[in-house]
Amino acid sequence: MMVSVLLPFLNAKDTLDTSIASIAHQSFKAWRLLLIDNASVDGSRAIALDWACRDPRIQLIDEARIGIAYALNTGLAHAEGPYIARMDADDISHPRRLEEQVAFLNAHPEVGVLGARTSFVSSVAECRGMRAFVDWQNTILTPHEHFVKRFVDAPLAHPTVMFRRHLVQQHGGYSTGPVPEDHELWLRWMDAGIRFAKLPEELLTWCDHATRSSRTHPHYGPEAFMAIKVKWLTHWLERHLNGRPLIIAGTSRLCLERAHLLSERGVPIHAFTDVSGRPASGYPFIPHDELPSSGKAFVLSFISQRGTGDRIASYLSGRGLVEGADFLLAA
């Protein structure tokens, strides 16, 4: 039962050796590590080549087109075995990670993508936002939780995942467009019915630093995330509204802008709601305590989760609405 581990790298000489070592020292031994050099110029390649010369299970591959999605797709083309695992050049896999994930996927054929909880370390003085994001991800474990939270943010950390290789053949690999390649893949695969889950153990250390791509690259900016969320929200709403009126929660300028993106894709908006009582120009306003009962409408919240946590979901659930059936959070 072999696992192909994809580890792309670009100018990661300060962290790459430790990252590779964390795979080389796994308790599970039936793996191949594909190191994809994405045009590094800082000495990273020499580190990778040294490991490849010492361990026949490690292969060094070149991808000159700069971009993690290009590197990952090149890795996918070289992958073998039923399972593919991801790894980043600045993170650390815990020794039993692969063993635990293989055992779970073997025992749960209904799950296609499996992550793990992560521990978090940062060299950035102001890292509360990233830490809160990791803490939020770590609360999401079951397939249902991953599904209903998929439009809030990426519900699992990319370098923790292991997935079935046949999913790439059936549903495609990573998008090379101006999008967060991991969240785009999750939304596309979930739209196709693939089930995601997460192990409750912390099996990877997520190492945050000031130059990490998720902090610096425009593909991971708010606009890029919202663009793909709106795309796949539209796909899902078209199939599941079934004539029910769509009510948008949130009347701030940002919420109105996000709702407008849906309108541009042809999604009809019936009304807005907000605890502030502030109406949205041109639309009916429904006070939050007068929302229709379960099955009568669909509520989509564009209100930021920062500072609110799941209070919106708790409130709507308390009114008898079912998350995923009567409402979704999308910010």
N, C-alpha and C positions, 0 to 999 in steps of 0.2 A: 504494500500500500504506500506508494511513493508520493511525496509532496514536492512540488516545484515552488521554490520561494523566489519571488521577484523583488530585487533590491536595486532600483535605479539610483544613480548618484551623479551629482554635478558639483565639483569643487568642494568636496566634503572631507578633506584630508585630516581634519582635527577630530572627526567622530567616526569615520568609516571603519577603522580597525576594530573598535569596540562593538560596533553594530554587527559586523561580520562574525566576530568571536561569539556573540550571543546566539547566533544560529549554529555555528560550528560546535558549540557545547550543549546542544539540546539533548534531552534524555531520549527523544525519538530520533533514530538514526537513518531512516530511509528517506532522505531528502536530497534534492539537488538545489543548489543555490545559484541563481542566475544574476550575476552582477552586470548591470547595464550601464556602461559609461556613456553619459550624455554630454560628450565633448568637454570633459574636465581638462583644466590647464594648471592645476595646483599641486600635482603629485598624487592625487587620489588614485589614478590609474596604476601607479607603481604598487600601492598598497593592495589593490584588488588583484593585480597580477601575481604578487607574492603569495597571496592566499590560494589562487588558482593553481599555482605550481606545487603547492604543498598538499592539496586535498583534491583528488580527482572528482569529487562530487561538486566542486565549485567551478563554474564556467564564466569567463569574462566575454562580454558581448559589447559591440559598439553600436551606438545610435547617434549619428551626427546632427540630426534635426533636434534642436534644443526645445525641450518641453517634456514634462513628465509623462504626458499621455502618449507621446511618440515612443518614449523609452519603455513604458509599460506594455504597449501593444507589440513592440519588438520582443519583449520578454514572453508575452503570451504565445507568440508564434514559435518559440523554442521550448515551451513548457511541455512536460510529459507527466503521466500519472493522472489519477482521478481528481486530485486536489491541488489547488493553487493557493499559496499563502503570500501575503504582502508584508513588506518590511521597508522601513525608511532608513536612510543612511545616518540619521542623527538620533535614532531611538534604540532601545535595548529590549530584546525579547527575553522573558524569564525562562529558566531552563526547561520547564515542563509545558511550555506553551503549545508546541506542535503536538505533543503526546495527548494533551487534554483535548485539543480541537479535533484531532483525527478520531479519538474515541467517541466524542459527541456526534460527529457527522456520521460515523459508522452506525451508531445506535439510533439516529434520527434522520431517516432518509427524506422526511418531509421538509427539512430545513436545507436551503440552498446556500446561504451565506451566514457565516458564524464569526462574530467578533469576540472580544473579551473586555472586561473592565481594564482601565489603565490607571497607573499611578502617574503623578504629575510632578515634574521638577522644572524650574525656570531660572534662567540667568537674567531675566528682565525684571527690573524693580517694580514696575506697574504691570502686574499680570493677573489682576483680579478677574478680568473678563475671560481670559483663557482658562483660568482655574474653575470659574463658574461653569464654563462650557463643558469641561471634562467632568465636573461633578454631575451636571445634567445628563450627559451621555451615560454615566455609570448607573443612573437610576432606571435606564431602559434595558430590559432583559428579554421579554417574551416577544414572539412574532407579532402579536397584536399591538404591543406597545411600540415596537419599531414602525409598524404600519401607520398607526394613528398619529405618531409624532414626526413622520417623515417630512412634512412641510414646515415644521418649526426650524429645523436645522439638520445637518447630517447626523443621524442618530447613532452612528458608531464610528470609531476612529479607523481611518483607512489602514494604517500599518498593523492593526490587530486582526484583520480579516483573513479567513480561509474560506474559499468557495469551491464549488464543483466545476471542474474544467468544462464540462459539456454545456454549462450555461453560456459561456463565451460563444460557442458554436451556434447555440440556439438564438441568443438575444444580442450578440455583438459585444465588442470590447469597449475601450475607453474612447470618448469623444475627444478629438483634437481641436475643437472649437474653443472660443473664449469663455469657457465655463469651468467651474470646479469639477474636475473629472470624476472624483469619487461620488459626490452627491448626485451628479447627473446619472451615473451608472446605477446608483441605488434606486433613484426614482424611476428610471426606465425599467429596471428589473422588477421592482415592486409592482409597477403598472402591469407587468406581464404575469403577476401572480406568484413571484418567487418569495419565499418566506425567509425572513432574517431573524437571527437570535443572537444572544450574547451570553458568554459564560460569566458567572458571578465572581470568578477569581480575577485578581489583577495579574495579567500575564504579560504586560508590556509597560515599560516606563516611557512616557511621552515627554521628550526633552524639548522644552520651549526655549527659544532664543530669539534675539532681535532680528536675525536675518532669515528666520524660517519662512518658507514660501507662503504659508497660510497667513503670515503677518504682512508680507511685502508684495506679493504678486497680484495684479489686477484681476486675475481669474478667480480669486477668492474674496473679492470685494462684495459689499452688500448688493450692488446692482446685478452682478453676475449670478449670485445666488437667487435673487428674486426672479430674474428672467427665466431660469430653468424651473423654479417652483411654479410660476404662473403657467408655463407651458404644460407641465404635467398635471397641475390642478385643472386646467381646462379639459384635458383628456378625461380625467376622472369625473369631473362634474357633468360633462356631456353624457356620460353613461349612467350616472347615479342620481341626478336631480329628479328625473321621472316626473317632470311637470311641477315640482314643488318650487315655491318662490325662494330665491336666494337673498339672504339678509346678511349684510356686511357689518361686523362688529368693529367699531372704531371710526371716528369722524375727524381725526387729526389730519393735517395736511399730508403726512406720510401715508396714512391709511387710505385717503382719497386717491393719492397717486397710485397706490398698489391696486386699488379697485379699478382704476382707469385702465390699467394693463389688462385686467380680465375683460373689461368691456371691449377693448380693442381686438380681442380674440373672439368676440361674438358671444360672450357669456352674459345673459341678461341679469341685471341687478334689480331686485324688487324694492328694497328698502335698506336703511341703515339703522343701527342701534348703538347706544353708547351710554355708559353710566353718567356721563357729564350732562346729558340732555341736550347736547349741541347738535342741531340738525345738519344734514348734508344738503347743500343747495341742489335743487332740482329733483330730489328723491323724497319719498315718504320717510318719516321717522317713527320708529317703534320704541317706546321706552323699554329699558331692559327687563323690567318686571312685568311686561305685557307681551313677551315673546310667545309665539304659538307653541302648542304642546308637541310632544314627540310625533314625528311622522307628517306634520302639517307644513313644515318649512325646513330649510337648511341654513344654518348659521356658520359663516366663515369669518374667523377673527384675524384681522391684520394688526391687532394691537401688540406692541412689542412685549416680549416675555421678560425683558430686563426689569427686575423689581417686582414683577407680578407673579413670576413662577407659574404654577398651574392654578392660580386662583380663578382665572376665567373658566377653565375646564371644570373646576370644582363647583363654581356657581351654576354653570349650565347643566351639569350632571345633577345638581341639587334640585333643579326644576324639572327633572325627569327626562332630559335630553341625553342621548347616547353618543359618546364620542366615536366618530367614524361613520355613524349612521345618520345623526341629526346635526352634528357640528364637527368642525375641524379647526385647529389652530394653525396659522400659516405665517407666523412672524416670530 
